[in-house]
Amino acid sequence: MERRFAHKQGLSASVRSHNASAAGSSLGLAATSTPHLIRELRRGLPFRALEFLSTESGIPISEIAPLVGIPPRTMARRKVSGRLAPAESERLLRISRIFELAVGLFNGSVADAVAWLRTPRRVLAGSTPLAYSATELGAREVETLIGQLEHGVFP
């Protein structure tokens, strides 16, 4: 609700993302309960959720799609059908969560968060946090890294 109000008031994406704390907020999903979100994931998120994340983050869909495991031809089909597959939806939610955590790390600065997500990190075997988050295990490592940085631990 807060995000939609912020959008209507014309606030910047960085302010909206920083203020949003509900899972999926960077996907344009209404703040809902976990059971509701699970039902949405099982059904498959709307394609517009991917578009919303791209708009919020400034990361092109062509860069997000491989992280979510969607090849170009499949992406075209998903756009026409208007819905992602459940597995794709889960992976998109994972990437959005990492984005939201990074924005929080940088006090609401989307530009700084995206720059950090795109910069290779030694602690992630030289991968970027964004690329490392393409797997569940990698995303957990990135979440741990963000948590450490928030607490002043610099690995």
Phi and psi in degrees as GROMACS dihedral restraints (atoms count N, CA, C in turn):
[ dihedral_restraints ]
;  ai    aj    ak    al  type     phi  dphi    fc
    3     4     5     6     1   -62.0    20    10
    4     5     6     7     1   -37.4    20    10
    6     7     8     9     1   -66.1    20    10
    7     8     9    10     1   -44.6    20    10
    9    10    11    12     1   -63.8    20    10
   10    11    12    13     1   -40.7    20    10
   12    13    14    15     1   -62.5    20    10
   13    14    15    16     1   -44.4    20    10
   15    16    17    18     1   -61.3    20    10
   16    17    18    19     1   -40.4    20    10
   18    19    20    21     1   -65.0    20    10
   19    20    21    22     1   -42.5    20    10
   21    22    23    24     1   -66.0    20    10
   22    23    24    25     1   -30.3    20    10
   24    25    26    27     1   -82.6    20    10
   25    26    27    28     1    -5.5    20    10
   27    28    29    30     1    81.0    20    10
   28    29    30    31     1    22.6    20    10
   30    31    32    33     1   -72.5    20    10
   31    32    33    34     1   157.0    20    10
   33    34    35    36     1   -67.9    20    10
   34    35    36    37     1   159.2    20    10
   36    37    38    39     1   -61.3    20    10
   37    38    39    40     1   -35.7    20    10
   39    40    41    42     1   -65.6    20    10
   40    41    42    43     1   -37.1    20    10
   42    43    44    45     1   -69.8    20    10
   43    44    45    46     1   -44.4    20    10
   45    46    47    48     1   -62.0    20    10
   46    47    48    49     1   -46.0    20    10
   48    49    50    51     1   -65.7    20    10
   49    50    51    52     1   -39.3    20    10
   51    52    53    54     1   -67.8    20    10
   52    53    54    55     1   -36.5    20    10
   54    55    56    57     1   -76.2    20    10
   55    56    57    58     1   -24.5    20    10
   57    58    59    60     1   -81.1    20    10
   58    59    60    61     1   129.3    20    10
   60    61    62    63     1  -124.0    20    10
   61    62    63    64     1    -8.5    20    10
   63    64    65    66     1   -75.1    20    10
   64    65    66    67     1   144.3    20    10
   66    67    68    69     1   -57.4    20    10
   67    68    69    70     1   133.8    20    10
   69    70    71    72     1    83.7    20    10
   70    71    72    73     1     5.2    20    10
   72    73    74    75     1   -63.6    20    10
   73    74    75    76     1   -32.0    20    10
   75    76    77    78     1   -78.8    20    10
   76    77    78    79     1     0.8    20    10
   78    79    80    81     1  -102.6    20    10
   79    80    81    82     1     0.5    20    10
   81    82    83    84     1    79.4    20    10
   82    83    84    85     1    14.1    20    10
   84    85    86    87     1   -80.9    20    10
   85    86    87    88     1   140.8    20    10
   87    88    89    90     1   -65.0    20    10
   88    89    90    91     1   145.5    20    10
   90    91    92    93     1   -60.5    20    10
   91    92    93    94     1   114.8    20    10
   93    94    95    96     1  -133.2    20    10
   94    95    96    97     1   176.1    20    10
   96    97    98    99     1   -76.7    20    10
   97    98    99   100     1   162.1    20    10
   99   100   101   102     1   -59.7    20    10
  100   101   102   103     1   -45.1    20    10
  102   103   104   105     1   -57.7    20    10
  103   104   105   106     1   -38.5    20    10
  105   106   107   108     1   -65.9    20    10
  106   107   108   109     1   -42.4    20    10
  108   109   110   111     1   -63.5    20    10
  109   110   111   112     1   -39.8    20    10
  111   112   113   114     1   -62.3    20    10
  112   113   114   115     1   -42.5    20    10
  114   115   116   117     1   -60.5    20    10
  115   116   117   118     1   -42.3    20    10
  117   118   119   120     1   -62.8    20    10
  118   119   120   121     1   -41.9    20    10
  120   121   122   123     1   -64.1    20    10
  121   122   123   124     1   -41.6    20    10
  123   124   125   126     1   -64.8    20    10
  124   125   126   127     1   -33.3    20    10
  126   127   128   129     1   -78.4    20    10
  127   128   129   130     1   -28.4    20    10
  129   130   131   132     1   102.1    20    10
  130   131   132   133     1   127.7    20    10
  132   133   134   135     1   -70.8    20    10
  133   134   135   136     1   154.0    20    10
  135   136   137   138     1   -66.8    20    10
  136   137   138   139     1   148.8    20    10
  138   139   140   141     1   -57.6    20    10
  139   140   141   142     1   -31.0    20    10
  141   142   143   144     1   -62.5    20    10
  142   143   144   145     1   -20.8    20    10
  144   145   146   147     1   -63.9    20    10
  145   146   147   148     1   -39.6    20    10
  147   148   149   150     1   -65.6    20    10
  148   149   150   151     1   -43.5    20    10
  150   151   152   153     1   -63.3    20    10
  151   152   153   154     1   -38.2    20    10
  153   154   155   156     1   -64.5    20    10
  154   155   156   157     1   -45.3    20    10
  156   157   158   159     1   -60.3    20    10
  157   158   159   160     1   -41.6    20    10
  159   160   161   162     1   -61.0    20    10
  160   161   162   163     1   -44.3    20    10
  162   163   164   165     1   -65.4    20    10
  163   164   165   166     1   -45.9    20    10
  165   166   167   168     1   -62.7    20    10
  166   167   168   169     1   -41.1    20    10
  168   169   170   171     1   -91.4    20    10
  169   170   171   172     1   -24.4    20    10
  171   172   173   174     1    80.1    20    10
  172   173   174   175     1     5.8    20    10
  174   175   176   177     1   -89.8    20    10
  175   176   177   178     1   124.0    20    10
  177   178   179   180     1   -62.7    20    10
  178   179   180   181     1   149.3    20    10
  180   181   182   183     1   -55.2    20    10
  181   182   183   184     1   -36.4    20    10
  183   184   185   186     1   -63.2    20    10
  184   185   186   187     1   -20.8    20    10
  186   187   188   189     1   -91.9    20    10
  187   188   189   190     1   -30.6    20    10
  189   190   191   192     1   -77.2    20    10
  190   191   192   193     1   -39.9    20    10
  192   193   194   195     1   -53.1    20    10
  193   194   195   196     1   -46.7    20    10
  195   196   197   198     1   -64.1    20    10
  196   197   198   199     1   -31.6    20    10
  198   199   200   201     1   -66.8    20    10
  199   200   201   202     1   -29.5    20    10
  201   202   203   204     1   -92.4    20    10
  202   203   204   205     1    -7.0    20    10
  204   205   206   207     1    79.2    20    10
  205   206   207   208     1    36.6    20    10
  207   208   209   210     1  -115.1    20    10
  208   209   210   211     1   109.2    20    10
  210   211   212   213     1   -67.0    20    10
  211   212   213   214     1   159.7    20    10
  213   214   215   216     1   -54.3    20    10
  214   215   216   217     1   -44.3    20    10
  216   217   218   219     1   -67.4    20    10
  217   218   219   220     1   -37.6    20    10
  219   220   221   222     1   -66.4    20    10
  220   221   222   223     1   -38.1    20    10
  222   223   224   225     1   -58.9    20    10
  223   224   225   226     1   -42.2    20    10
  225   226   227   228     1   -62.1    20    10
  226   227   228   229     1   -40.8    20    10
  228   229   230   231     1   -66.5    20    10
  229   230   231   232     1   -40.0    20    10
  231   232   233   234     1   -64.2    20    10
  232   233   234   235     1   -37.7    20    10
  234   235   236   237     1   -63.9    20    10
  235   236   237   238     1   -42.2    20    10
  237   238   239   240     1   -66.9    20    10
  238   239   240   241     1   -43.1    20    10
  240   241   242   243     1   -74.8    20    10
  241   242   243   244     1   -24.6    20    10
  243   244   245   246     1    82.3    20    10
  244   245   246   247     1     9.2    20    10
  246   247   248   249     1  -146.2    20    10
  247   248   249   250     1   141.3    20    10
  249   250   251   252     1   -88.4    20    10
  250   251   252   253     1   158.0    20    10
  252   253   254   255     1   -71.9    20    10
  253   254   255   256     1   156.5    20    10
  255   256   257   258     1   -54.8    20    10
  256   257   258   259     1   -44.9    20    10
  258   259   260   261     1   -64.3    20    10
  259   260   261   262     1   -39.5    20    10
  261   262   263   264     1   -64.6    20    10
  262   263   264   265     1   -38.4    20    10
  264   265   266   267     1   -63.3    20    10
  265   266   267   268     1   -43.2    20    10
  267   268   269   270     1   -60.5    20    10
  268   269   270   271     1   -44.1    20    10
  270   271   272   273     1   -68.3    20    10
  271   272   273   274     1   -36.2    20    10
  273   274   275   276     1   -65.4    20    10
  274   275   276   277     1   -41.7    20    10
  276   277   278   279     1   -60.7    20    10
  277   278   279   280     1   -39.6    20    10
  279   280   281   282     1   -61.7    20    10
  280   281   282   283     1   -46.1    20    10
  282   283   284   285     1   -65.1    20    10
  283   284   285   286     1   -40.0    20    10
  285   286   287   288     1   -65.4    20    10
  286   287   288   289     1   -36.1    20    10
  288   289   290   291     1   -64.0    20    10
  289   290   291   292     1   -43.1    20    10
  291   292   293   294     1   -63.1    20    10
  292   293   294   295     1   -42.7    20    10
  294   295   296   297     1   -59.3    20    10
  295   296   297   298     1   -47.3    20    10
  297   298   299   300     1   -61.8    20    10
  298   299   300   301     1   -42.0    20    10
  300   301   302   303     1   -64.4    20    10
  301   302   303   304     1   -40.2    20    10
  303   304   305   306     1   -66.0    20    10
  304   305   306   307     1   -39.3    20    10
  306   307   308   309     1   -62.3    20    10
  307   308   309   310     1   -41.2    20    10
  309   310   311   312     1   -62.9    20    10
  310   311   312   313     1   -39.6    20    10
  312   313   314   315     1   -59.3    20    10
  313   314   315   316     1   -36.2    20    10
  315   316   317   318     1  -100.6    20    10
  316   317   318   319     1    30.1    20    10
  318   319   320   321     1    50.9    20    10
  319   320   321   322     1    40.3    20    10
  321   322   323   324     1    92.1    20    10
  322   323   324   325     1    -1.0    20    10
  324   325   326   327     1   -83.9    20    10
  325   326   327   328     1   105.4    20    10
  327   328   329   330     1   -63.8    20    10
  328   329   330   331     1   -43.2    20    10
  330   331   332   333     1   -60.2    20    10
  331   332   333   334     1   -45.7    20    10
  333   334   335   336     1   -66.3    20    10
  334   335   336   337     1   -40.0    20    10
  336   337   338   339     1   -62.8    20    10
  337   338   339   340     1   -46.5    20    10
  339   340   341   342     1   -66.1    20    10
  340   341   342   343     1   -39.9    20    10
  342   343   344   345     1   -60.1    20    10
  343   344   345   346     1   -43.4    20    10
  345   346   347   348     1   -64.3    20    10
  346   347   348   349     1   -42.9    20    10
  348   349   350   351     1   -63.7    20    10
  349   350   351   352     1   -26.4    20    10
  351   352   353   354     1   -96.0    20    10
  352   353   354   355     1     0.5    20    10
  354   355   356   357     1   -99.4    20    10
  355   356   357   358     1   125.4    20    10
  357   358   359   360     1   -57.8    20    10
  358   359   360   361     1   141.8    20    10
  360   361   362   363     1  -122.9    20    10
  361   362   363   364     1   130.3    20    10
  363   364   365   366     1   -57.5    20    10
  364   365   366   367     1   -43.2    20    10
  366   367   368   369     1   -64.1    20    10
  367   368   369   370     1   -16.5    20    10
  369   370   371   372     1  -107.1    20    10
  370   371   372   373     1    33.6    20    10
  372   373   374   375     1    59.0    20    10
  373   374   375   376     1    32.9    20    10
  375   376   377   378     1    80.9    20    10
  376   377   378   379     1     3.3    20    10
  378   379   380   381     1   -87.2    20    10
  379   380   381   382     1   162.4    20    10
  381   382   383   384     1   -80.5    20    10
  382   383   384   385     1   150.2    20    10
  384   385   386   387     1   -56.7    20    10
  385   386   387   388     1   -34.7    20    10
  387   388   389   390     1   -64.9    20    10
  388   389   390   391     1   -49.0    20    10
  390   391   392   393     1   -65.6    20    10
  391   392   393   394     1   -38.4    20    10
  393   394   395   396     1   -64.5    20    10
  394   395   396   397     1   -27.4    20    10
  396   397   398   399     1   -79.4    20    10
  397   398   399   400     1     1.2    20    10
  399   400   401   402     1   -68.7    20    10
  400   401   402   403     1   -17.2    20    10
  402   403   404   405     1  -115.5    20    10
  403   404   405   406     1   156.5    20    10
  405   406   407   408     1   -61.5    20    10
  406   407   408   409     1   -45.4    20    10
  408   409   410   411     1   -62.2    20    10
  409   410   411   412     1   -44.0    20    10
  411   412   413   414     1   -63.3    20    10
  412   413   414   415     1   -40.7    20    10
  414   415   416   417     1   -62.3    20    10
  415   416   417   418     1   -39.1    20    10
  417   418   419   420     1   -63.0    20    10
  418   419   420   421     1   -38.5    20    10
  420   421   422   423     1   -64.8    20    10
  421   422   423   424     1   -40.8    20    10
  423   424   425   426     1   -66.0    20    10
  424   425   426   427     1   -41.5    20    10
  426   427   428   429     1   -59.5    20    10
  427   428   429   430     1   -42.7    20    10
  429   430   431   432     1   -62.5    20    10
  430   431   432   433     1   -43.7    20    10
  432   433   434   435     1   -60.9    20    10
  433   434   435   436     1   -45.4    20    10
  435   436   437   438     1   -61.2    20    10
  436   437   438   439     1   -43.6    20    10
  438   439   440   441     1   -60.7    20    10
  439   440   441   442     1   -41.2    20    10
  441   442   443   444     1   -63.3    20    10
  442   443   444   445     1   -44.9    20    10
  444   445   446   447     1   -64.5    20    10
  445   446   447   448     1   -37.0    20    10
  447   448   449   450     1   -63.5    20    10
  448   449   450   451     1   -28.0    20    10
  450   451   452   453     1  -100.3    20    10
  451   452   453   454     1    13.1    20    10
  453   454   455   456     1    77.7    20    10
  454   455   456   457     1    16.1    20    10
  456   457   458   459     1   -96.7    20    10
  457   458   459   460     1   118.3    20    10
  459   460   461   462     1  -111.4    20    10
  460   461   462   463     1    95.8    20    10
